[in-house]
Amino acid sequence: MSKLDRAIVRVLPAMPRSLVRRVSDRYIAGTRIPDAVRVVSRLNAAEKMASVDVLGEEATGRRETQEFVRAYHDVFEAIERERLDSNVSVKLTALGLNLAYELCRANLFKVVAHAAESGNFVRIDMEDSTTTSDTLELYRELRAEGHDNVGIVLQAALRRSIRDIHDLAPLRPNVRLVKGIYVEPQLIAYQGFEEVQQNFVRCLHELHQAGSYTAIATHDEHLLTEGKRLVAERGLARDEYEFQMLLGVRELAADKLVRDGHRLRIYVPFGERWYQYSLRRLQENPKIAGYVASDTMSRLFGAGDRH
Ligand SMILES: Cc1cc2nc3c(=O)[nH]c(=O)nc-3n(C[C@H](O)[C@H](O)[C@H](O)COP(=O)(O)OP(=O)(O)OC[C@H]3O[C@@H](n4cnc5c(N)ncnc54)[C@H](O)[C@@H]3O)c2cc1C
């Protein structure tokens, strides 16, 4: 972590909300469903698919988890009404995973059932390593009960991911492969930048071996190249994989993927809880504060490199 990153993280909570909002504006669609609809429509018009995320995690009570379930219901209605090309991403701690497994299970089954009503799909985001086993178990439970409109996320940073891929292989899971955003202990997670890259490529290879539909979710140029290489080597058709990126990140690279004929899905977070989300994300992984800072600097000073 650079000195600049550390300094930014320290001052963040003291920054006026309006400034945090300005910094995170580009990465968040807005606070309400019409904001998400507007952003997803714009992405769809540019031939990009979307995955809408209702911002929030670590719900503190049953009522709050039910609000998330309702919010996702409204999102599915909007997607259908506006004929958007979008699925959704959910965080299990927003649905109560840290409160009670059974509560989370009931909420998740409702969200997945709502999705099925309109032929939609639910991606279960992966949170920190304390939630990994429960998250995969809930996924297994869904699949065991015949819910196939659901997918998971695996993190290349975690040493266990290769084993998880092998264990889940009989289900041919639909997987979003990411590096992993959470800071995890060395015992369970690769720490080196290149180690994580190598494991990402290894995981992608194993997912292909397992016949999994895989979303390659990265902005890392090396991994984009490796992803394209593995997909080509395997002779996958256009609709047998996808790339994914975050809203507002590396937009030129995103456009290039689309121009080159790949399918790309953009992660679109929105919601009232944008402030807590921005703050926690930035504090948990100060590297991102570094990206945001350099990005803001270049916008303020006109360098404008959106690579
Ligand atoms: C669609 C999607 C969904 C994700 N879902 C999850 C999840 O469920 N669980 C999880 O743990 N992680 C998730 N992540 C985050 C992921 O784990 C990484 O932390 C993140 O993608 C950065 O890693 P990278 O592969 O892009 O490579 P990096 O080397 O970290 O980034 C490459 C370049 O991309 C740019 N960049 C990357 N991230 C940002 C950012 N946030 N803001 C500005 N610039 C940035 C920078 O220019 C950087 O140099 C998701 C990522 C994506 C794209």
The ligand as a Tripos MOL2 file, in Angstrom:
@<TRIPOS>MOLECULE
LIG
   53    58     1     0     0
SMALL
NO_CHARGES

@<TRIPOS>ATOM
      1 C1        -17.8610   -7.7030  -12.7270 C.3       1 LIG1
      2 C2        -17.0380   -7.8680  -11.4890 C.ar      1 LIG1
      3 C3        -17.5970   -8.4530  -10.3820 C.ar      1 LIG1
      4 C4        -16.8480   -8.6570   -9.2310 C.ar      1 LIG1
      5 N1        -17.3770   -9.3580   -8.1850 N.ar      1 LIG1
      6 C5        -16.6000   -9.6480   -7.1210 C.ar      1 LIG1
      7 C6        -17.0550  -10.4990   -6.0720 C.ar      1 LIG1
      8 O1        -18.1910  -11.0020   -6.0840 O.2       1 LIG1
      9 N2        -16.2120  -10.7520   -5.0400 N.ar      1 LIG1
     10 C7        -14.9430  -10.2390   -4.9900 C.ar      1 LIG1
     11 O2        -14.2140  -10.5240   -4.0420 O.2       1 LIG1
     12 N3        -14.4950   -9.4330   -5.9600 N.ar      1 LIG1
     13 C8        -15.2730   -9.1180   -7.0180 C.ar      1 LIG1
     14 N4        -14.7880   -8.3210   -8.0140 N.ar      1 LIG1
     15 C9        -13.5310   -7.5570   -7.7990 C.3       1 LIG1
     16 C10       -12.2970   -8.3530   -8.1780 C.3       1 LIG1
     17 O3        -12.1010   -9.3690   -7.2300 O.3       1 LIG1
     18 C11       -11.0560   -7.4520   -8.2050 C.3       1 LIG1
     19 O4        -10.8470   -6.9060   -6.9490 O.3       1 LIG1
     20 C12       -11.1430   -6.2930   -9.1910 C.3       1 LIG1
     21 O5        -11.7400   -6.6910  -10.3900 O.3       1 LIG1
     22 C13        -9.7310   -5.7710   -9.5070 C.3       1 LIG1
     23 O6         -8.9580   -6.7870  -10.0650 O.3       1 LIG1
     24 P1         -8.5720   -6.8580  -11.6230 P.3       1 LIG1
     25 O7         -8.6540   -8.2910  -12.0430 O.co2     1 LIG1
     26 O8         -9.4160   -5.9260  -12.3980 O.co2     1 LIG1
     27 O9         -7.0320   -6.5040  -11.6740 O.3       1 LIG1
     28 P2         -6.2210   -5.2240  -11.0710 P.3       1 LIG1
     29 O10        -4.8080   -5.5030  -11.4030 O.co2     1 LIG1
     30 O11        -6.5790   -5.0260   -9.6670 O.co2     1 LIG1
     31 O12        -6.7750   -4.0580  -11.9500 O.3       1 LIG1
     32 C14        -6.3370   -3.8120  -13.2770 C.3       1 LIG1
     33 C15        -6.5480   -2.3350  -13.5810 C.3       1 LIG1
     34 O13        -7.9570   -2.0490  -13.6020 O.3       1 LIG1
     35 C16        -8.2320   -0.7940  -12.9690 C.3       1 LIG1
     36 N5         -9.1320   -1.0310  -11.8380 N.ar      1 LIG1
     37 C17        -9.4250   -2.2290  -11.2690 C.ar      1 LIG1
     38 N6        -10.3600   -2.1040  -10.3000 N.ar      1 LIG1
     39 C18       -10.6890   -0.7860  -10.2530 C.ar      1 LIG1
     40 C19       -11.5980   -0.0050   -9.4910 C.ar      1 LIG1
     41 N7        -12.4120   -0.5440   -8.5790 N.pl3     1 LIG1
     42 N8        -11.6650    1.3250   -9.7310 N.ar      1 LIG1
     43 C20       -10.8940    1.8880  -10.6650 C.ar      1 LIG1
     44 N9        -10.0160    1.2200  -11.4280 N.ar      1 LIG1
     45 C21        -9.9120   -0.0970  -11.2330 C.ar      1 LIG1
     46 C22        -6.9000   -0.2190  -12.5920 C.3       1 LIG1
     47 O14        -6.4770    0.6150  -13.6410 O.3       1 LIG1
     48 C23        -5.9910   -1.4130  -12.4980 C.3       1 LIG1
     49 O15        -4.6640   -1.1030  -12.7550 O.3       1 LIG1
     50 C24       -15.5150   -8.1600   -9.1840 C.ar      1 LIG1
     51 C25       -14.9520   -7.5620  -10.3110 C.ar      1 LIG1
     52 C26       -15.6810   -7.4320  -11.4590 C.ar      1 LIG1
     53 C27       -15.0430   -6.8330  -12.6650 C.3       1 LIG1
@<TRIPOS>BOND
     1     1     2 1
     2     2     3 ar
     3     2    52 ar
     4     3     4 ar
     5     4     5 ar
     6     4    50 ar
     7     5     6 ar
     8     6     7 ar
     9     6    13 1
    10     7     8 2
    11     7     9 ar
    12     9    10 ar
    13    10    11 2
    14    10    12 ar
    15    12    13 ar
    16    13    14 ar
    17    14    15 1
    18    14    50 ar
    19    15    16 1
    20    16    17 1
    21    16    18 1
    22    18    19 1
    23    18    20 1
    24    20    21 1
    25    20    22 1
    26    22    23 1
    27    23    24 1
    28    24    25 2
    29    24    26 1
    30    24    27 1
    31    27    28 1
    32    28    29 2
    33    28    30 1
    34    28    31 1
    35    31    32 1
    36    32    33 1
    37    33    34 1
    38    33    48 1
    39    34    35 1
    40    35    36 1
    41    35    46 1
    42    36    37 ar
    43    36    45 ar
    44    37    38 ar
    45    38    39 ar
    46    39    40 ar
    47    39    45 ar
    48    40    41 1
    49    40    42 ar
    50    42    43 ar
    51    43    44 ar
    52    44    45 ar
    53    46    47 1
    54    46    48 1
    55    48    49 1
    56    50    51 ar
    57    51    52 ar
    58    52    53 1
@<TRIPOS>SUBSTRUCTURE
     1 LIG1         1 GROUP 0 **** ****
